[in-house]
Amino acid sequence: MKVIIAKFIVQHDQESTFLKLVNELGNASRAEAGNIEYTLHKKTDGPSTFCLIEKWKDQAAIDLHNSSPHFTTIVPQIGELAEVVIDVYEPI
């Protein structure tokens, strides 16, 4: 299993657009065969800061996800609205 933690610091006036895009991306991503979890969280003590926790069966599932039409269409739009930091983890 691979875990992706994506942190987003969203421009204050773009939060509703960001949430719409992430919701669309999440719905499509959760339908993928290799997806285990795809959950968005909002930081409790920071404005417009979000964390997306993704769990995938393996690297092949991530590669398929990263080449999907919903990913290649929506992710660039999200990148225009937020600072993004992505880390990938494996259980030990």
C-alpha positions as semicolon CSV with decimal commas, in nm:
position;residue;x (nm);y (nm);z (nm)
1;M;0,000;0,000;0,000
2;K;0,108;0,357;-0,070
3;V;-0,020;0,663;0,116
4;I;-0,019;1,011;-0,033
5;I;-0,053;1,315;0,191
6;A;-0,129;1,626;-0,012
7;K;-0,133;1,959;0,173
8;F;-0,308;2,260;0,020
9;I;-0,292;2,621;0,133
10;V;-0,576;2,773;-0,066
11;Q;-0,609;3,137;-0,167
12;H;-0,874;3,279;0,069
13;D;-1,115;3,390;-0,202
14;Q;-1,086;3,056;-0,387
15;E;-1,190;2,812;-0,114
16;S;-1,536;2,733;-0,258
17;T;-1,390;2,668;-0,605
18;F;-1,117;2,451;-0,451
19;L;-1,373;2,245;-0,257
20;K;-1,586;2,194;-0,568
21;L;-1,286;2,070;-0,767
22;V;-1,157;1,843;-0,489
23;N;-1,504;1,695;-0,441
24;E;-1,526;1,615;-0,813
25;L;-1,175;1,467;-0,809
26;G;-1,250;1,266;-0,495
27;N;-1,571;1,115;-0,630
28;A;-1,395;0,996;-0,946
29;S;-1,084;0,879;-0,758
30;R;-1,277;0,675;-0,500
31;A;-1,435;0,485;-0,791
32;E;-1,094;0,366;-0,914
33;A;-1,018;-0,003;-0,857
34;G;-0,688;0,058;-0,672
35;N;-0,819;0,325;-0,436
36;I;-0,854;0,241;-0,066
37;E;-0,920;0,588;0,080
38;Y;-0,948;0,944;-0,050
39;T;-1,044;1,184;0,229
40;L;-1,013;1,562;0,256
41;H;-0,951;1,726;0,595
42;K;-0,947;2,093;0,696
43;K;-0,693;2,224;0,948
44;T;-0,870;2,329;1,266
45;D;-0,646;2,623;1,353
46;G;-0,548;2,755;1,010
47;P;-0,756;2,933;0,751
48;S;-0,787;2,768;0,411
49;T;-0,543;2,486;0,487
50;F;-0,643;2,135;0,381
51;C;-0,492;1,787;0,378
52;L;-0,596;1,512;0,139
53;I;-0,514;1,160;0,256
54;E;-0,505;0,906;-0,023
55;K;-0,441;0,534;0,017
56;W;-0,369;0,324;-0,289
57;K;-0,320;-0,050;-0,339
58;D;0,021;-0,006;-0,503
59;Q;0,230;0,218;-0,729
60;A;0,055;0,084;-1,038
61;A;-0,277;0,213;-0,900
62;I;-0,120;0,556;-0,840
63;D;0,025;0,560;-1,192
64;L;-0,316;0,476;-1,340
65;H;-0,478;0,744;-1,123
66;N;-0,220;1,006;-1,224
67;S;-0,293;0,944;-1,592
68;S;-0,673;0,943;-1,558
69;P;-0,876;1,213;-1,735
70;H;-1,018;1,345;-1,407
71;F;-0,669;1,379;-1,256
72;T;-0,508;1,542;-1,560
73;T;-0,799;1,785;-1,597
74;I;-0,871;1,882;-1,236
75;V;-0,530;1,879;-1,066
76;P;-0,384;2,163;-1,278
77;Q;-0,689;2,374;-1,188
78;I;-0,634;2,303;-0,819
79;G;-0,268;2,400;-0,858
80;E;-0,377;2,746;-0,972
81;L;-0,575;2,798;-0,649
82;A;-0,336;2,667;-0,385
83;E;0,018;2,602;-0,273
84;V;0,057;2,225;-0,287
85;V;0,298;1,993;-0,104
86;I;0,276;1,621;-0,174
87;D;0,447;1,343;0,022
88;V;0,426;0,967;-0,045
89;Y;0,458;0,708;0,233
90;E;0,464;0,330;0,273
91;P;0,376;0,130;0,582
92;I;0,674;-0,023;0,760
